[in-house]
Amino acid sequence: MLSFLKEKLRLLVITDKKLKPNIVKAVEDALRGGATSIQLRLKESSTKEMIEVGREIRRLTRNYEALYFVDDRLDVALATDADGVQLGPDDMPIAIARELAPNLIIGGSVYSLEEAVRAESEGADFLGAGSVFPSPTKIDARVIGLNGLREIVKKVKIPVVAIGGINASNAEAVLKTGVVGIAVISAVMGAEDVYRATLELRKIIDMALGHGEPP
Amino acid sequence: MLSFLKEKLRLLVITDKKLKPNIVKAVEDALRGGATSIQLRLKESSTKEMIEVGREIRRLTRNYEALYFVDDRLDVALATDADGVQLGPDDMPIAIARELAPNLIIGGSVYSLEEAVRAESEGADFLGAGSVFPSPTKIDARVIGLNGLREIVKKVKIPVVAIGGINASNAEAVLKTGVVGIAVISAVMGAEDVYRATLELRKIIDMALGHGEPP
């Protein structure tokens, strides 16, 4: 299970309605390009819309054998049969989510070593740690840098995915810190050609991490 | 169960952070004044804050033997052990919520006869129907009037709670339509003295509906 999860966390692509209003089309392009996981992040929409979009992402990720996560919203994750939920410091506490949904993969979003250790102890299955670099989509996020990322990877036992300002030009350096993969918004959703941007990133990742175990 | 639910739906008070930023204090004042149900409605807050406030409301409603509902958010309802969830046309479909949380009481928010019939058929336990009058807190809501409300009450078999612009001066007329109770935001949360405003409404309700079955 753990090595399966690690493989599927190589390239986690997060939706962004402002950058790509047609979320479902952008997700399909990212999956064609090699995204191994998709995270639905849709902060200012109605629950109904989240569920409608989430169902489409569920269908697509099944077709591409990718994992499907929902940011923040356990209700949307459960309603759309997601593989997991991503929970940050302002979301539902991880321990409660674990109790309510024992079968979901829980990713903890952490912005410091302290938060990383806490998320692991509360039962997170993996961490999204950042921001590695200043990020164009999360201007107010704390920046931990490559050193901060390395410390987290060293300290926790669960897989760590790097997030925040990662793109084709810095991905290799990020992957050398020991993370199992990278999560991106702008690098893919801000690209004119989502498919090509994902393909390029996936190549860099596979070069850096090796081609992984056969499926 | 049904007559218990009907009794507890006499006076449903909905939170409003803009009108009363100290939600927990306002809820306690409303409960002291005789609110039989509280609905947590907290649209622009983090999930973490919703859960923190929800836990306090859970504790208070237990003390006052009132029901505790959450607007829209099934995840917050589950995380705070709410009695139920209130779902409108932009929220999670009632049938999905019923499947995910078979033990929750589900209230459907409906704004027309058509929506009322659909919510009943999808499995709602009761309806919040409105807006009866133009409402100061929901300016864009559709107004169904006393006649629209009467039609809904006649058509569905589940209990109906009236909502929208209801206050001490029009509550009696509303209660004559056959609803089991009223739901209010401004009439209570917009009052200087939440306790007195609730007390006054509760008196009007008990006069109109009788004193109900002994507990």
Interface residues (C-beta under 8 A of the other chain):
Chain A: S46 T47 K48 E49 I51 D72 R73 L74 D75 L78 A79 P89 D90 D91 M92 P93 I96 A97 L100
Chain B: S46 T47 K48 E49 I51 D72 R73 L74 D75 V76 L78 A79 P89 D90 D91 M92 P93 I96 A97 L100
